[in-house]
Amino acid sequence: DLREPLKKLFAAMRGGGHFGLWAIRWFNGTLFDDEFVPALPVDLAGKVRRAAEQDCSAVDPSIFGTLFERIIGVRTRILGADHPDVLTMRANLAIGLRAEQRGEEAERVMQDVYERRRAVLGEAHPETVRTLSFLAVMARDRNDLARAEVLLRRAIERKPDYVPALFNLATLVEERGERDEALAFYERVIALA
């Protein structure tokens, strides 16, 4: 029976902790907020293994974006546009759009997620800062280095130990030739790692 081990795993995911030998980071969202573990079919592991072995190369990957957007629509109607789970799904959609080279659309979605997270969670909340850092990466994608730098500095101002923003700012200022400032940021990254 997997239910008891899964309860322990979900508890670790709810707030961060350990599961066996593995360190588990905090998992964003409300999925693990309670002790509920659904009844699992006896042959679940076999079904998952068989599904993983399927050849999906003929499947058009664009259908997954469409399905994901439909799921977001349903979740938004049920939970509301500002619900943390909906905002996480929309941030993931923006990341997917960026991967598909749909930068403008991705940035619009991420900007909306940022504004909503800032209003609901506050400026210094880890998810708000993370979203701000993603916006900086998107600005850098379109070679708007000045905006990327402003956003990264703002993210670091809100959460001084946020390693991705520190590292991205270090690489940005290093590419600009400001090696001393870059080194200071790299040292902060190493100290936090």
Secondary structure, 3 states (H helix, E strand, C coil): CCHHHHHHHHHHHHHCEEECCEEECCCCCCCCCCCCCCCCCCCHHHHHHHHHCCCCCCCCCHHHHHHHHHHHHHHHHHHCCCCHHHHHHHHHHHHHHHHCCCHHHHHHHHHHHHHHHHHHHCCCCHHHHHHHHHHHHHHHHCCCHHHHHHHHHHHHHHCCCCHHHHHHHHHHHHHCCCHHHHHHHHHHHHHHC
